[in-house]
């Protein structure tokens, strides 16, 4: 598919491209073996993507002590990329293909690298330039790219892109083939032949120029008498002048006749990035513009500088700007000079307006710096993302310090995040670099632009963020050193400081009310319960100690006899209660809400997350005096090994108090309660009597008595009748029979009436 020849160390190497080798493509380098009289494959490089056609195009570029091989892979595809060119340096034993060139993003079907060609040196670095064709960009219109050499390779950003539509709208597949045959137009500049569908175009090289920029200040250093707040001066008047000069320099112009001209637009700004600029362009603006035409002759412009107020920050004032260069047409040609990409100050300008150092009568500044550290929280918690904040104080006890730097040495597990200004800090810039020794990182901070003022003091907080907490050891050490360019060695003893912080595990224990007595109406004696519930809301299980402070006698004379705590689990040992007097001399006595208290220590061997522990204290209240209303308050406090663990996020959960309100009703209220009790008792008895009467409770018992008496009377009558003669008895029976015959329903009706009457009564 493609071949190229390179001469390396006096020998020739023939490169051959095989873009379909193993579907990824490859390039082979052949050399002649004089011993075996055969060709031998000495170089091999393979493509990395299936179907990329790696090796479809080859091109050798010679430079100073370097030989480069450009390998095209036009079918390479990735997000926003269609084709690429690999730049391989031809070394003694292998190809180093570390460089990659790509076209404009978004041309996924551009087939960048379909054609390659070498151009003559355009930027005067003795290395040829490279032209790359992308014939399928812009929907088949095509384009070519020009890459200039840079530091033994090529710039990854193209210096020029020429599209087929810009040359001629009717062109298709512009850049399908490329060839540089030298100077075809006889202007001393290389030309490039570009092939497209049915048409070959000759592109002429534009002349290359450079615009040099020089800025001088008058005076070079602004005297402090012109800006110092203690010196008399007049505001809004020029105190200095900035002279800016431009000159066009020809880089690659061939034999084209001059003169070469360019239009330059200059934009300048004083104290850029500051919300309150210290210096201004006269009459009163921090920005200024200048339009001019440059040639081989130098052209200059003066910018007067003034100030609106005195300056108390003595750092040098930055003067920044940018240039926009547009070449003018050369003679009767269509060529326009273009700006060299490596031209100094070609696009951005940076210059410093120097202020005189305030260093006393001898004008020799000798600084005397000191630094101290103080940790905001004296520990490092083993959790991801934990922030370590260290307060830093820097003092200059001497004259102005120049080039002041702070160097922090800390474990690599702590990543520097930001600076929090606290006092008198105007500018600070920090960067971190690995030291390669014992997992340590060095963070260097530059204090001030150039000057750290005499007798100045700055206070700021350095913030670090913890990563990989599992790799932490027992302690974390941070060291800092401050230095300047003008401090005597005899005052360096206070230029260093260090802090050492213990590493702790994060726990979360919660002590709360587990259902205690909240209110008691007290007469002569009463019982109350204070129940504490201890839970582990964190992820670590450890031993803890709970201290309970229970009142024995309140200030109003109420006595409470407290029983040992009832605990719902095993593994908890409570010590014998100790008597605690209210004298505020100890920490626990301050929590004693009475004249005396019981102090009970309970040790939990292992507090796990799954099992909460409850402590129930039962107290019997007694008093010999009248009590109106008091509060009985007890306290529970959780402690653990502070050297290994911390609960800095929820410290309030480690202590809890339970309050029970005890009240006794007054005497008048007691009489009223007794009277109301008797009255309600009488009313309840009357109501009960009426209910029993309504349901016939009393009538049913009278009916049974009457029935019993009637039964006894009937039995007596029958005995008397039985004592009569049989004849009489028979007559009686006949008479009774007749009576029943005459009115057979009479007895039945009487019985029914009696039953109905009884039912009604019920």
ChimeraX attribute file (.defattr): number of C-alpha atoms within 10 A of each C-alpha:
attribute: neighborCount
match mode: 1-to-1
recipient: residues
	/A:1	12
	/A:2	16
	/A:3	18
	/A:4	16
	/A:5	16
	/A:6	20
	/A:7	13
	/A:8	14
	/A:9	8
	/A:10	7
	/A:11	9
	/A:12	14
	/A:13	20
	/A:14	18
	/A:15	25
	/A:16	21
	/A:17	24
	/A:18	23
	/A:19	26
	/A:20	18
	/A:21	17
	/A:22	12
	/A:23	16
	/A:24	20
	/A:25	23
	/A:26	22
	/A:27	23
	/A:28	19
	/A:29	23
	/A:30	18
	/A:31	16
	/A:32	16
	/A:33	11
	/A:34	8
	/A:35	6
	/A:36	8
	/A:37	8
	/A:38	11
	/A:39	13
	/A:40	13
	/A:41	15
	/A:42	17
	/A:43	19
	/A:44	14
	/A:45	18
	/A:46	16
	/A:47	24
	/A:48	14
	/A:49	16
	/A:50	16
	/A:51	19
	/A:52	24
	/A:53	28
	/A:54	34
	/A:55	33
	/A:56	25
	/A:57	26
	/A:58	27
	/A:59	21
	/A:60	24
	/A:61	21
	/A:62	17
	/A:63	16
	/A:64	11
	/A:65	8
	/A:66	14
	/A:67	19
	/A:68	23
	/A:69	23
	/A:70	27
	/A:71	30
	/A:72	33
	/A:73	30
	/A:74	28
	/A:75	25
	/A:76	25
	/A:77	20
	/A:78	10
	/A:79	9
	/A:80	13
	/A:81	20
	/A:82	27
	/A:83	27
	/A:84	26
	/A:85	28
	/A:86	23
	/A:87	23
	/A:88	21
	/A:89	21
	/A:90	20
	/A:91	14
	/A:92	10
	/A:93	8
	/A:94	14
	/A:95	18
	/A:96	15
	/A:97	17
	/A:98	10
	/A:99	15
	/A:100	17
	/A:101	20
	/A:102	18
	/A:103	28
	/A:104	16
	/A:105	10
	/A:106	13
	/A:107	20
	/A:108	20
	/A:109	21
	/A:110	29
	/A:111	28
	/A:112	35
	/A:113	35
	/A:114	28
	/A:115	28
	/A:116	28
	/A:117	24
	/A:118	23
	/A:119	23
	/A:120	18
	/A:121	18
	/A:122	22
	/A:123	20
	/A:124	12
	/A:125	15
	/A:126	13
	/A:127	25
	/A:128	21
	/A:129	23
	/A:130	23
	/A:131	24
	/A:132	30
	/A:133	32
	/A:134	32
	/A:135	31
	/A:136	23
	/A:137	27
	/A:138	18
	/A:139	12
	/A:140	17
	/A:141	24
	/A:142	25
	/A:143	29
	/A:144	26
	/A:145	23
	/A:146	20
	/A:147	22
	/A:148	23
	/A:149	22
	/A:150	14
	/A:151	9
	/A:152	16
	/A:153	22
	/A:154	20
	/A:155	16
	/A:156	15
	/A:157	14
	/A:158	18
	/A:159	12
	/A:160	12
	/A:161	16
	/A:162	16
	/A:163	21
	/A:164	25
	/A:165	15
	/A:166	10
	/A:167	13
	/A:168	12
	/A:169	10
	/A:170	9
	/A:171	21
	/A:172	24
	/A:173	24
	/A:174	30
	/A:175	33
	/A:176	25
	/A:177	21
	/A:178	24
	/A:179	17
	/A:180	20
	/A:181	14
	/A:182	16
	/A:183	16
	/A:184	16
	/A:185	13
	/A:186	12
	/A:187	16
	/A:188	16
	/A:189	21
	/A:190	21
	/A:191	22
	/A:192	21
	/A:193	18
	/A:194	24
	/A:195	22
	/A:196	20
	/A:197	15
	/A:198	8
	/A:199	11
	/A:200	16
	/A:201	17
	/A:202	15
	/A:203	16
	/A:204	17
	/A:205	22
	/A:206	20
	/A:207	25
	/A:208	21
	/A:209	24
	/A:210	23
	/A:211	23
	/A:212	15
	/A:213	18
	/A:214	13
	/A:215	17
	/A:216	14
	/A:217	20
	/A:218	14
	/A:219	13
	/A:220	14
	/A:221	14
	/A:222	18
	/A:223	16
	/A:224	17
	/A:225	12
	/A:226	22
	/A:227	26
	/A:228	18
	/A:229	13
	/A:230	12
	/A:231	11
	/A:232	11
	/A:233	15
	/A:234	15
	/A:235	14
	/A:236	16
	/A:237	15
	/A:238	17
	/A:239	20
	/A:240	22
	/A:241	18
	/A:242	19
	/A:243	15
	/A:244	16
	/A:245	16
	/A:246	21
	/A:247	18
	/A:248	21
	/A:249	19
	/A:250	18
	/A:251	18
	/A:252	22
	/A:253	19
	/A:254	17
	/A:255	11
	/A:256	17
	/A:257	10
	/A:258	12
	/A:259	9
	/A:260	23
	/A:261	19
	/A:262	24
	/A:263	14
	/A:264	18
	/A:265	15
	/A:266	18
	/A:267	17
	/A:268	20
	/A:269	22
	/A:270	24
	/A:271	20
	/A:272	16
	/A:273	9
	/A:274	8
	/A:275	7
	/A:276	9
	/A:277	18
	/A:278	21
	/A:279	25
	/A:280	22
	/A:281	22
	/A:282	20
	/A:283	14
	/A:284	14
	/A:285	16
	/A:286	21
	/A:287	17
	/A:288	15
	/A:289	11
	/A:290	12
	/A:291	12
	/A:292	13
	/A:293	17
	/A:294	22
	/A:295	18
	/A:296	15
	/A:297	9
	/A:298	12
	/A:299	14
	/A:300	14
	/A:301	12
	/A:302	13
	/A:303	19
	/A:304	17
	/A:305	24
	/A:306	25
	/A:307	25
	/A:308	17
	/A:309	16
	/A:310	19
	/A:311	18
	/A:312	12
	/A:313	16
	/A:314	22
	/A:315	22
	/A:316	21
	/A:317	20
	/A:318	18
	/A:319	20
	/A:320	17
	/A:321	20
	/A:322	16
	/A:323	19
	/A:324	15
	/A:325	20
	/A:326	16
	/A:327	20
	/A:328	16
	/A:329	14
	/A:330	18
	/A:331	13
	/A:332	6
	/A:333	8
	/A:334	10
	/A:335	16
	/A:336	20
	/A:337	24
	/A:338	18
	/A:339	24
	/A:340	21
	/A:341	15
	/A:342	11
	/A:343	16
	/A:344	13
	/A:345	17
	/A:346	18
	/A:347	16
	/A:348	14
	/A:349	19
	/A:350	13
	/A:351	16
	/A:352	15
	/A:353	22
	/A:354	18
	/A:355	20
	/A:356	18
	/A:357	23
	/A:358	18
	/A:359	17
	/A:360	11
	/A:361	7
	/A:362	6
	/A:363	11
	/A:364	13
	/A:365	20
	/A:366	21
	/A:367	27
	/A:368	25
	/A:369	30
	/A:370	21
	/A:371	22
	/A:372	19
	/A:373	19
	/A:374	15
	/A:375	16
	/A:376	11
	/A:377	12
	/A:378	15
	/A:379	18
	/A:380	24
	/A:381	24
	/A:382	20
	/A:383	15
	/A:384	12
	/A:385	15
	/A:386	15
	/A:387	19
	/A:388	23
	/A:389	21
	/A:390	20
	/A:391	17
	/A:392	19
	/A:393	17
	/A:394	19
	/A:395	21
	/A:396	20
	/A:397	17
	/A:398	17
	/A:399	25
	/A:400	28
	/A:401	29
	/A:402	23
	/A:403	15
	/A:404	22
	/A:405	21
	/A:406	21
	/A:407	19
	/A:408	21
	/A:409	20
	/A:410	20
	/A:411	17
	/A:412	20
	/A:413	18
	/A:414	22
	/A:415	19
	/A:416	22
	/A:417	12
	/A:418	14
	/A:419	16
	/A:420	13
	/A:421	17
	/A:422	13
	/A:423	12
	/A:424	11
	/A:425	15
	/A:426	12
	/A:427	11
	/A:428	14
	/A:429	13
	/A:430	16
	/A:431	11
	/A:432	16
	/A:433	11
	/A:434	13
	/A:435	13
	/A:436	10
	/A:437	7
	/A:438	8
	/A:439	11
	/A:440	17
	/A:441	21
	/A:442	20
	/A:443	19
	/A:444	19
	/A:445	17
	/A:446	18
	/A:447	24
	/A:448	22
	/A:449	19
	/A:450	17
	/A:451	21
	/A:452	26
	/A:453	24
	/A:454	21
	/A:455	14
	/A:456	17
	/A:457	18
	/A:458	18
	/A:459	18
	/A:460	18
	/A:461	21
	/A:462	19
	/A:463	17
	/A:464	20
	/A:465	16
	/A:466	21
	/A:467	18
	/A:468	13
	/A:469	17
	/A:470	9
	/A:471	8
	/A:472	17
	/A:473	11
	/A:474	10
	/A:475	12
	/A:476	17
	/A:477	12
	/A:478	17
	/A:479	15
	/A:480	21
	/A:481	19
	/A:482	24
	/A:483	21
	/A:484	21
	/A:485	13
	/A:486	17
	/A:487	20
	/A:488	12
	/A:489	8
	/A:490	7
	/A:491	12
	/A:492	15
	/A:493	10
	/A:494	13
	/A:495	18
	/A:496	19
	/A:497	18
	/A:498	15
	/A:499	15
	/A:500	14
	/A:501	17
	/A:502	15
	/A:503	21
	/A:504	22
	/A:505	16
	/A:506	18
	/A:507	19
	/A:508	21
	/A:509	24
	/A:510	19
	/A:511	23
	/A:512	18
	/A:513	17
	/A:514	15
	/A:515	14
	/A:516	17
	/A:517	15
	/A:518	15
	/A:519	14
	/A:520	15
	/A:521	14
	/A:522	18
	/A:523	17
	/A:524	13
	/A:525	12
	/A:526	14
	/A:527	15
	/A:528	20
	/A:529	17
	/A:530	25
	/A:531	20
	/A:532	25
	/A:533	17
	/A:534	22
	/A:535	19
	/A:536	20
	/A:537	15
	/A:538	14
	/A:539	11
	/A:540	15
	/A:541	17
	/A:542	15
	/A:543	14
	/A:544	17
	/A:545	19
	/A:546	20
	/A:547	18
	/A:548	27
	/A:549	27
	/A:550	30
	/A:551	30
	/A:552	24
	/A:553	21
	/A:554	19
	/A:555	12
	/A:556	15
	/A:557	16
	/A:558	20
	/A:559	20
	/A:560	23
	/A:561	15
	/A:562	19
	/A:563	12
	/A:564	15
	/A:565	17
	/A:566	12
	/A:567	18
	/A:568	12
	/A:569	11
	/A:570	9
	/A:571	10
	/A:572	18
	/A:573	13
	/A:574	16
	/A:575	12
	/A:576	12
	/A:577	17
	/A:578	12
	/A:579	14
	/A:580	21
	/A:581	20
	/A:582	17
	/A:583	12
	/A:584	11
	/A:585	9
	/A:586	11
	/A:587	8
	/A:588	19
	/A:589	19
	/A:590	14
	/A:591	21
	/A:592	26
	/A:593	21
	/A:594	25
	/A:595	17
	/A:596	21
	/A:597	26
	/A:598	20
	/A:599	21
	/A:600	21
	/A:601	18
	/A:602	18
	/A:603	19
	/A:604	18
	/A:605	15
	/A:606	12
	/A:607	21
	/A:608	17
	/A:609	15
	/A:610	10
	/A:611	12
	/A:612	16
	/A:613	21
	/A:614	21
	/A:615	21
	/A:616	20
	/A:617	19
	/A:618	19
	/A:619	20
	/A:620	14
	/A:621	20
	/A:622	18
	/A:623	15
	/A:624	9
	/A:625	10
	/A:626	14
	/A:627	18
	/A:628	13
	/A:629	15
	/A:630	16
	/A:631	16
	/A:632	23
	/A:633	19
	/A:634	21
	/A:635	21
	/A:636	24
	/A:637	18
	/A:638	20
	/A:639	14
	/A:640	18
	/A:641	12
	/A:642	10
	/A:643	11
	/A:644	13
	/A:645	18
	/A:646	20
	/A:647	19
	/A:648	12
	/A:649	10
	/A:650	12
	/A:651	13
	/A:652	12
	/A:653	16
	/A:654	18
	/A:655	18
	/A:656	17
	/A:657	17
	/A:658	22
	/A:659	17
	/A:660	18
	/A:661	15
	/A:662	21
	/A:663	16
	/A:664	17
	/A:665	15
	/A:666	12
	/A:667	9
	/A:668	8
	/A:669	11
	/A:670	13
	/A:671	11
	/A:672	10
	/A:673	12
	/A:674	11
	/A:675	12
	/A:676	11
	/A:677	11
	/A:678	11
	/A:679	10
	/A:680	11
	/A:681	12
	/A:682	11
	/A:683	10
	/A:684	11
	/A:685	11
	/A:686	10
	/A:687	11
	/A:688	11
	/A:689	12
	/A:690	10
	/A:691	12
	/A:692	11
	/A:693	11
	/A:694	11
	/A:695	12
	/A:696	12
	/A:697	13
	/A:698	12
	/A:699	13
	/A:700	13
	/A:701	10
	/A:702	11
	/A:703	13
	/A:704	11
	/A:705	10
	/A:706	11
	/A:707	11
	/A:708	11
	/A:709	11
	/A:710	11
	/A:711	10
	/A:712	11
	/A:713	11
	/A:714	10
	/A:715	10
	/A:716	10
	/A:717	10
	/A:718	10
	/A:719	10
	/A:720	9
	/A:721	12
	/A:722	11
	/A:723	9
	/A:724	10
	/A:725	10
	/A:726	10
	/A:727	9
	/A:728	12
	/A:729	14
	/A:730	11
	/A:731	12
	/A:732	13
	/A:733	12
	/A:734	12
	/A:735	12
	/A:736	12
	/A:737	12
	/A:738	12
	/A:739	12
	/A:740	13
	/A:741	10
	/A:742	10
	/A:743	9
	/A:744	12
	/A:745	11
	/A:746	11
	/A:747	11
	/A:748	10
	/A:749	11
	/A:750	11
	/A:751	12
	/A:752	11
	/A:753	12
	/A:754	12
	/A:755	12
	/A:756	12
	/A:757	11
	/A:758	12
	/A:759	9
	/A:760	8
	/A:761	12
	/A:762	12
